[in-house]
């Protein structure tokens, strides 16, 4: 934040300072728009400002994504103290849906030959139409966002808004003819040449003119953490990993030594927490899911005739409902996927608990439960020590009555590791 504040002060006091740096920074947006994309763009912009870059180029090639994450990116662009240029590149790329809104947020919009932009109508996470009321609400909200971005830069409002209301899409030539984009360039070098001497209209900041003909450029890459999070940054994936993780660990606790469920569960759980570090996560939801697992565990230990199991199922499903805050702009399919996954996890946990309870009800096969009642011959050693051989082991024994070697005795209990015996009725009959 300090770097951005200092750069903003320099911009206000000495606009010519923007031309002091000669290395532009290219930031690639080449994945779905999600919270991880928004975090990457913010970090890249902040780093570029710190490094003194005179201009930042967002190279866009995306089918779209979450509108809430798109808003975060537009806020980053509008807050940038240095000009941000949106560039749909390379040929064959698209700035569809949320990508078009990002393009309109940039101070200069550019496209390469053979690219297209638009089709920004809000839809659900799987491409489905939104319910009528929510659809109208989200469409109007997205249209207002586009109007707020294009009006200050003199771009045509009607043509831009039609990408929202009518899902229109434009080729690079159509977009240039309608003044939705200012430049059509072959590559980044061509773009920098065309930017040279062009006045750049900024929102809430003084207009600037770049001397960019001789600029070089570098690409700001994603960190290993950002690449890893990019894979699991979807709430659907994070929620599924979290549920698989808790089920795996529960299975391992109930069946120690299984190994594989514990290993997979631990990995999934760590990946889920890794993703949740950047996703808008409700920690109360996480707590409810973990509490539900604890209830299932206690059901096996306390045998409450299903009361804790039912409470555990309710807790897990409620936790899934609260896991990620609901937003009208977020895909609804994510919500139902996570809730459905929670229901499946509940069924699996219930099945594992029933298996554990059925095992507990089996008659004991070791310890006093097996030894008591057995009739075995007494063994008296040379020192007079009494022992018996039972259940595959030789035990020290103690009897209140005197015994002879080979006499049949009945085991009546255990005192630590000493077997308590008495003369068997069978031996008396014999």
N, C-alpha and C positions, 0 to 999 in steps of 0.2 A: 504494500500500500504506500510506503514511503517513496518507493521508486516512481509510482504513478503520480503521486502528488508533486514530486520534484519535476517530473517531465511536464506536467500540466502547467507548472509555474514558468518553466522555460518557454513553453508554447505561447503563453500569454505575454511574456515580456519580450521575447525575441523569436518571432515566427520563422525567421530565416534560419534558425538553428536546426530546423528539420532537415535541411539539406546538408548538415555537417557530416552525418554518417553516410556511408556509401554502400552498405550491405543490407539489402532488404531481406526480410525473413518470410519464408513460405511455410504455411501451416496447412497440412493436408487434413481435410475432413472427408474421409473415404470409407466411412462405416455408417451404420444406422445412427441416428441422433438419439443419444441416451445420456444419462447422468455422467457417465465416464467421458463421453465426447465433450460435454460442457466443461467438465473439470480440466480436460486436456487443453481446450481452447483458452480457458482462463489462464492456466499456467504458462502456456506458450506466449500469450499476449503480454503477461506480466514480465516474463523473462526477456522478451524482445525489447520492451520499454527499458528495462534495466540495462540491457546491452547497447542501448542508444540507436536502435534500428530506426531509419527514417520513414519506413513504410512497412506494413504487414500485409501479406497476401494470403487470403484464405482460399486455398485451392479446393473447390467443392466437387465431389462426385458421390452423391448419396441418394437413395430412394426415399429418404425422409425418416421419420421417427417420432419420438415423444415431443409434444408441443410444450410441455413444461420445461424440458431441457432446452428446447429451441429458445424459449424466453430468456433462459440464463445466458445463452450464447449471444442473443441480441443485446442484452444488458452489458455484456463484456465488450462488445463491439462499440456500442454507443459511449461507454466510459473510457475507451482507449484514448490516451493523449496524443497518439500518432495516427495518421490516416490508415484505415483498413480497406483493402481492395478485395472484393469477392471475384473469383475467377473460376468459371466452370471449365475444367480442363482435366485430362486430355480429351481429344476428339472421341466422341462416343459416350462421353460422360453425361450425367444429368444432375440437375438441382431440383429434384422433385419434392413436392409436399413441403416438409419442414425446411428442406434445402433451399427452396425458393424464398422463403421468409428470411433466411439467413443472408441470401444474396441481396435482397432488398434492404437489409439493415446496413450493408456496407456503404462506405462513403463513395466508392466507385464500383459499379457492377460491370463485369466483363465476361465474355464467353468465347470459347474456342470454336472454330468451324466444326460442324457435325455434332453439336451438343444441343440439349434442350433444357428448358426450365419451366416450372409451373405445376399444374395438377395438385394444388395444395388444399383440396377439400378435406376437412377432418374426417377420419374414419376410425373404426375400432382397431385393436391391436392385430387382428387377423385380416384386416381389410374390409370387415363388414360395416354396413351402414349403422350409424348410431341411432338410438331411439329418437323419435321425432322431437320431443321437448329438449332433450340433452343435445341432439344434433343441431337444432336451431341456436341454442345457447352457445355452443362451442364454435359454430360457424360465424356467428356475429362477433364473438370475441376475437377469433382469428382475423376476420375482416378488419375489425377496428385496429388490431395490431399492425396489419399491412398498411392501412391508411396512415397510421402514425409514422411509419417508416418512409413511405414514398413521398408524402406531401412536402416535407422540408427539403427534399432534394429535387423537387420539380418533376418527378416521374409521374406518368399518367395514373390517376387513381382508379378509374373504371377498369382499365385493362389489367391492372394488378389485382384488384378485388375479384375479378372474374375467375382468377385461378382458384379462389376460395369458394365462391358461390356456384360456379359452373364447371369447376375442375379443368379449365383450359390450360393448355401447355403450349409453349412457343419455342420455335427453333431459334438459333442465334440471329439469323437474318430478320425474322419476324420481331424478335425482342428488340433488336437495334432500330428497326423501322418505327416501332411504337415507343421508342425512347425509354424502354424498361431497363436497358443496359446502355452504357456509354461507349464501350469499346468491344470490338471483335478482334482478338489477337491469336496468333498461331501458337505461341508459347510464352513463358515467363519473360524471356528476353525481349520479345516483341511487345509485350504488355508494358514493360518498363520504358521502352522507347516511346510508346504512344502516350504514356503518362507524363513525359517530360514537358514542362511548361504548361500543363493543363491545370486550370483552377479547380480545386477540390472543395466542394461544398460540404461542410461538416455540421452536425446537429449540436447546437448549444456551444459551439466552439468557433473561433475565427476560421475563415476559409484560408486554405494554404495552396501554395504552388510548389511542386516538386521539381528538382533538377535531376531527373532520374535516368537520363540517357546513358550515363556511364556507370550506373549502379551495378554491382554484382549481387548475387543472392545466395542464401543457404536455406536448407530445409530444417525446421525444428521437428525432431522425431519424438515419438512417444517413448516414455520410459518403460522398462520391463514391467513395472507395477501397473502402468496404464494399459499395456497390451494384455496383461493377464486379467485385469479387471474388465477390459473390453469384452472378454468372452463371457463373463458371468455377471455383467452389470444389469442384466434384465431382472426385474423383480420375479418373473416366473422362474428363471433359472436359480436365482438366489434362494427363493422360497422352497423350491424342490430340493436343492442341496441341503438346506437346513432340515427339512423333514426326513430325508434319507439319512442324514447324519444322526439325528436323535433316535431313529428306529434302529440303526446299526449299533449304536452304543448300548441301547436298551437290551438288544439281543445278546450282546457280549456280556453284560452284567448278569443276565439271567442264565447264560450258558458259558461260564468262564472257560477259556481255552479254545473257543471256536476260532479266535484270531482274526479271520477274514472279515466278519461283520464289524469288529472293533476297529480294524485298520481302515476299511472303507468309510465307516461312520465318522471317524476322526478327521479323515481327509476332507470329506464332504462338509463337515461342520466348520472346519477352518476356512475352506473356500467360501462358504456362505457368510461367515463373519467378515471375511476379506471384502466381499462385494457389498455387504451392508455398511461398511465404513464410508461408502460414498453415496449409497442409495438413501432416500428419505425413509428411514426406518423408525417404527414405533417400538421402543424397547419394552413397553408394557406387553405388546403382542408376543415378543420373544419370551418374556417371563411367563406368560400364560401357557405357551407351548411346553416350556420346560417343567412348569408345575403340573401339567397334564401327564407328562411322562413319569414324574415322581409319584403321582396318584396311582398309575398303573403298577409301578414298582411296589408301592405300599400295599396294594390290593393282594399281591402274591404273598407278601410277608404277614399281613394281618388277617387276610381272608374275611373281608367285610361283606361277603355275599353279593358282590357286584356294585356296591354303593360307590366305592372309590373309583372303580373302573368307569362307571357312568360319568362321574365328576371329571375324570381324566379326559374322556372323549369330548365332553362339552368344553372343557378348558382349552384343549388343542384346537378345536374348530373356532372358538372365539378368538384365540390367539392368531389364527390364520387370517381372520377377518380384519384384525387390527394391525397385522404385521407391517403393512405398507399403507400410509395415509392415502385415503381415496381423494382423487382430484378429477373433476369433470374432463380435464384435458388428457388424463391418463387412459390407456386402453382398458376397457372393461374386461376383456378376455383374461387379462392378467389376474384380476380379482377372482374370477370363478375358477381359474386353473389352480391357484393357490388353495382356495377353499376345498376344491375337489381333492387335491393332493393331501390336505389335512384329513379329510374323511377316509381316504384310503389308508393313510398312516394310522388312524385310529383303529380301523378294522384289523390291520396287521398287529398292532400292539395288543389288542384284545385277544387275538388268536394266540400270540406268544404267551400272554398271561394265563390263558386257559390251559395251554400245554404245561406251563410250569406248575399250575395247581394240580393237574392230573398226575404229574410225577410225584408231587408231595403226598398225594393220597395213597400211593403204592406202599405195600408193607415194607418195613425196613429190611435191608439185606446185610447190614453190618452192625457191629456194636452189640449192646445188651439185648436189643430186640431180637437178634439172631441167636445169641448164646443161651439166654434164659430158657430153661426147659430141656436143653439137650442132656442126654444120658451118655456118659463116656467113662472109660475105665480110669481109675486113679493110678498115678505113677509116683512111687515113693523111692527117692534116690538113696544112695549110700549114707548121705548125711541126714536123712529123714525128711528132706524137703518134699512137700507135696506139690505135684504138678499134674495138669491135665492137658490133653491134646484135643483142641476143638476149633472148628472153623478154619482149619488149615494152619493153626499156630499153636505153639506150646506155651501154656499160661501157668503162672504161679497160682496156686490155689490155697484156700484156707477152709477148714471145716471144724465145727464145734464138736463133732463126734470123731472118735478114733477110727482110722481106716487102715485097710491092708492093701498091699500092692495088687493091682488088677481088679480091685473091687469097683463095681459100677456105682457111679455117683451122678446126681442130678445137679445141674448148674442152676442156682437160684438168684444170682445177681452178680454185680461187679462192685468192687471197692477200688476205684482208680484202675490200676492195671492188674489187680488181684481178683481171681475168680472165687466167688463164694459157692461152696458145694455142700451137699448133704447126701447121706447114703440113699441110693435109689431103692424104691419099693421093688423094683425088678430084681435087684440083687438079693433082697431079703427073701423074696419068693424062691429065688434060685437056691 
